[in-house]
Structure formats: C-alpha cells, structure tokens
Amino acid sequence: MINLNQVQNSGNTCIFIRLGEKNLNGYDLSSEGKKQSLGLAEKLCLLNRQIKVFSSPEQRCIETATIINNRINGESSNILISNTLGKPGIQVKNEIEYAKLTDNLRCRDVFSEWKKGKYSEAMYRPETIKEKILPFFESTLLGDGIAVYISQSGTVACTGYALNLIDYNNVNDDWVNYLDGYILRL
C-alpha cells in the first residue's frame, strides 16, 4: 500500500495507485481487496484535505475507487471515470497490438521490454507518456486538494517510469503491489 507520509498539508497532490487485490476470477475485488481499499480510504480521511477520486473504466478499478470515494466523500458523491487511466490506458498507442502483447505476456514482462525500447508499435515512449499525463493531472487537480487516480498495474508502472518517480524492475517479483503507486506534487 502506498505510503501517505509524503503527502503535504497543502498544495496540489496526485496519488496514482493500482486497484485493490482481485479475486482469482480476475473480475472483482477480493474481500481482502475491499478491506484494503477501505483501509486506504481511512488513511486518506486523516489527511483532512479535499479529495477527488478518478478511476479507469475497468470494473475492479471502479470498485476500488467507489469504496475509497464513498468513505471519503459520502455515497452520494461520484467517482470520475477516465479512459486516460485505462481501457486501454495512456501508455497504449495501438490497442490491437497491445492486446496481442498482453494476451501472451504478463504485464510486468511487457513493461520490462518496453523500458528497453521494444513494442513501439503498441506503446508510447516515456517522453510521450509524460507529455500526455502531465496536462491530464493539471486539468483534474483541485485548487489545494488531492486527486486520487486508480488504474491497472501497467498504467501505474508506465506513467511512474515516464515521470521518473518509480521504476519497477521485475526482479524477484518486484511489481506494482495492490494499492501501491506514486505521489506527485504539482
């Protein structure tokens, strides 16, 4: 789970995280994933800041975002869904080519090879991702609040790498843990 100690008391803050733990069927959050999502929401509440929650259109991301948002902002508030965060995600240049990769390889293996310059027909390079994600963050931030973005592991890994904030090395199963990611202050 992401360490919120890096969050300041003021200023624009982006928290970009992977969805909660999923069931083995891959479609829904597990009971542990729901519990972890609620735990993260409790920690976010302690920050005593205005928080807006964004989600990938993927079902598990929406489920994670809804749990977090409902605890922070109440059940009558809505999460905001963005294709930038998933389906296919900001890193994807060609959905068909990307689908071929992810049908045959684990996302972490695609990411490792992408960092070496492979898969340019399917995925944008880090510089392009950075050029695309920063305006998205700037357009979705609150005046002096926190924006929480929930996505899949590949989008978290690629954007974090493009922004020079985090690098998952895919060694000893070093990959994006559930509810982990990065914090960016703008």
C-alpha positions as CSV (number, residue, x, y, z in Angstrom):
1,M,0.0,0.0,0.0
2,I,1.2,3.5,-0.8
3,N,2.9,5.5,2.0
4,L,0.9,8.6,2.5
5,N,3.6,10.2,4.7
6,Q,4.8,12.0,1.6
7,V,1.6,14.0,1.3
8,Q,2.0,17.6,2.4
9,N,-0.6,19.6,4.3
10,S,-1.2,21.9,1.3
11,G,-0.7,22.2,-2.4
12,N,-1.9,20.1,-5.4
13,T,-1.2,16.4,-4.9
14,C,-1.7,13.5,-7.3
15,I,-1.8,10.0,-5.8
16,F,-1.7,7.4,-8.6
17,I,-2.3,3.8,-7.4
18,R,-3.1,0.3,-8.6
19,L,-6.5,-1.2,-7.9
20,G,-7.2,-3.4,-4.8
21,E,-6.5,-7.1,-4.7
22,K,-8.6,-9.0,-7.1
23,N,-10.4,-12.4,-6.9
24,L,-8.8,-15.3,-8.7
25,N,-11.5,-15.0,-11.4
26,G,-10.0,-11.6,-12.1
27,Y,-13.3,-9.7,-12.4
28,D,-14.0,-8.4,-8.9
29,L,-12.1,-7.3,-5.8
30,S,-11.4,-10.0,-3.3
31,S,-12.7,-9.5,0.3
32,E,-9.1,-8.6,1.2
33,G,-9.0,-6.0,-1.6
34,K,-12.2,-4.4,-0.4
35,K,-10.8,-4.3,3.2
36,Q,-7.5,-2.8,2.0
37,S,-9.4,-0.2,-0.1
38,L,-11.4,0.8,2.9
39,G,-8.2,1.0,5.0
40,L,-6.6,3.3,2.5
41,A,-9.7,5.5,2.5
42,E,-9.5,5.7,6.3
43,K,-5.9,6.9,6.0
44,L,-6.8,9.4,3.3
45,C,-9.6,10.8,5.6
46,L,-6.9,11.5,8.2
47,L,-5.2,13.9,5.8
48,N,-8.2,16.3,6.3
49,R,-8.0,17.5,2.7
50,Q,-10.5,17.8,-0.1
51,I,-10.1,14.7,-2.2
52,K,-11.4,13.8,-5.7
53,V,-11.3,10.2,-6.9
54,F,-10.7,9.2,-10.6
55,S,-10.9,5.7,-12.0
56,S,-10.1,3.6,-15.0
57,P,-13.2,2.2,-16.7
58,E,-12.1,-1.3,-15.7
59,Q,-14.5,-2.9,-13.2
60,R,-12.0,-3.6,-10.5
61,C,-10.7,0.0,-10.6
62,I,-14.2,1.3,-10.4
63,E,-14.9,-1.0,-7.4
64,T,-11.7,0.2,-5.7
65,A,-12.5,3.9,-6.4
66,T,-16.1,3.6,-5.2
67,I,-15.1,2.1,-1.9
68,I,-12.5,4.9,-1.4
69,N,-14.7,7.7,-2.6
70,N,-17.7,6.6,-0.6
71,R,-15.8,6.6,2.7
72,I,-14.1,10.0,1.9
73,N,-16.9,11.9,0.2
74,G,-20.1,10.0,1.0
75,E,-22.2,7.7,-1.0
76,S,-24.0,10.5,-2.9
77,S,-20.7,11.7,-4.5
78,N,-19.5,10.2,-7.7
79,I,-16.1,9.0,-8.9
80,L,-14.9,10.4,-12.2
81,I,-14.0,7.8,-14.9
82,S,-11.3,8.4,-17.5
83,N,-10.0,6.4,-20.4
84,T,-6.6,8.0,-19.8
85,L,-6.4,5.7,-16.8
86,G,-7.4,2.5,-18.6
87,K,-9.2,0.8,-21.4
88,P,-6.6,0.9,-22.8
89,G,-4.5,3.4,-20.7
90,I,-2.4,6.4,-21.6
91,Q,0.6,4.2,-22.5
92,V,-1.2,2.4,-25.3
93,K,-0.6,3.6,-28.8
94,N,-2.3,0.8,-30.7
95,E,-4.9,-1.3,-28.8
96,I,-4.8,-4.2,-31.2
97,E,-1.0,-4.6,-30.9
98,Y,-1.1,-4.0,-27.1
99,A,-3.8,-6.7,-26.8
100,K,-1.6,-9.2,-28.6
101,L,1.2,-8.5,-26.2
102,T,-0.9,-8.8,-23.0
103,D,-2.6,-11.9,-24.3
104,N,0.7,-13.7,-24.4
105,L,2.9,-11.9,-21.7
106,R,2.4,-10.8,-18.2
107,C,2.1,-7.0,-17.9
108,R,5.4,-6.8,-15.9
109,D,7.2,-8.6,-18.8
110,V,5.8,-6.2,-21.4
111,F,6.9,-3.3,-19.1
112,S,10.5,-4.7,-18.8
113,E,10.9,-5.0,-22.5
114,W,9.2,-1.6,-23.2
115,K,11.8,0.1,-21.0
116,K,14.4,-1.3,-23.4
117,G,12.7,0.3,-26.3
118,K,10.6,-2.6,-27.6
119,Y,6.9,-2.6,-28.5
120,S,7.0,0.9,-30.0
121,E,4.2,-0.2,-32.4
122,A,1.9,-0.9,-29.4
123,M,3.1,1.6,-26.7
124,Y,4.1,5.2,-26.5
125,R,7.7,6.0,-25.3
126,P,8.2,7.5,-21.9
127,E,8.6,11.0,-23.2
128,T,5.3,10.9,-24.9
129,I,3.5,9.5,-21.9
130,K,4.9,12.3,-19.8
131,E,3.8,14.9,-22.3
132,K,0.3,13.4,-22.2
133,I,-0.1,12.6,-18.5
134,L,1.0,16.0,-17.0
135,P,-1.8,18.0,-18.7
136,F,-4.3,15.4,-17.6
137,F,-3.1,15.8,-14.0
138,E,-3.2,19.5,-14.2
139,S,-6.7,19.5,-15.7
140,T,-8.1,17.3,-12.9
141,L,-6.4,18.7,-9.8
142,L,-8.2,20.5,-7.1
143,G,-7.1,24.0,-6.1
144,D,-5.5,22.9,-2.9
145,G,-6.6,19.3,-2.7
146,I,-5.7,15.7,-3.6
147,A,-6.7,13.8,-6.7
148,V,-6.5,10.0,-6.4
149,Y,-6.2,8.1,-9.6
150,I,-6.9,4.3,-9.7
151,S,-5.7,2.2,-12.6
152,Q,-4.2,-1.1,-13.5
153,S,-0.6,-2.1,-12.8
154,G,0.8,-1.4,-16.3
155,T,-0.6,2.2,-16.4
156,V,0.8,2.9,-12.9
157,A,4.2,1.4,-13.9
158,C,4.5,3.2,-17.2
159,T,3.4,6.6,-16.0
160,G,5.5,6.4,-12.9
161,Y,8.5,5.5,-15.0
162,A,7.8,8.2,-17.6
163,L,7.7,10.8,-14.8
164,N,11.0,9.4,-13.3
165,L,9.2,8.7,-10.0
166,I,9.4,4.9,-9.7
167,D,10.9,2.0,-11.6
168,Y,9.6,-1.5,-11.2
169,N,12.4,-3.8,-12.1
170,N,10.5,-7.1,-12.4
171,V,13.2,-8.8,-10.4
172,N,12.2,-11.2,-7.6
173,D,8.6,-10.3,-8.5
174,D,9.1,-6.6,-7.8
175,W,5.9,-5.4,-9.4
176,V,3.2,-2.8,-8.6
177,N,1.6,-4.1,-5.4
178,Y,-2.1,-3.6,-4.9
179,L,-2.9,-0.1,-3.8
180,D,0.7,1.0,-4.4
181,G,1.9,3.6,-6.8
182,Y,3.4,7.1,-6.6
183,I,2.7,10.6,-5.3
184,L,3.3,13.7,-7.4
185,R,3.0,17.3,-6.3
186,L,2.3,19.8,-9.0
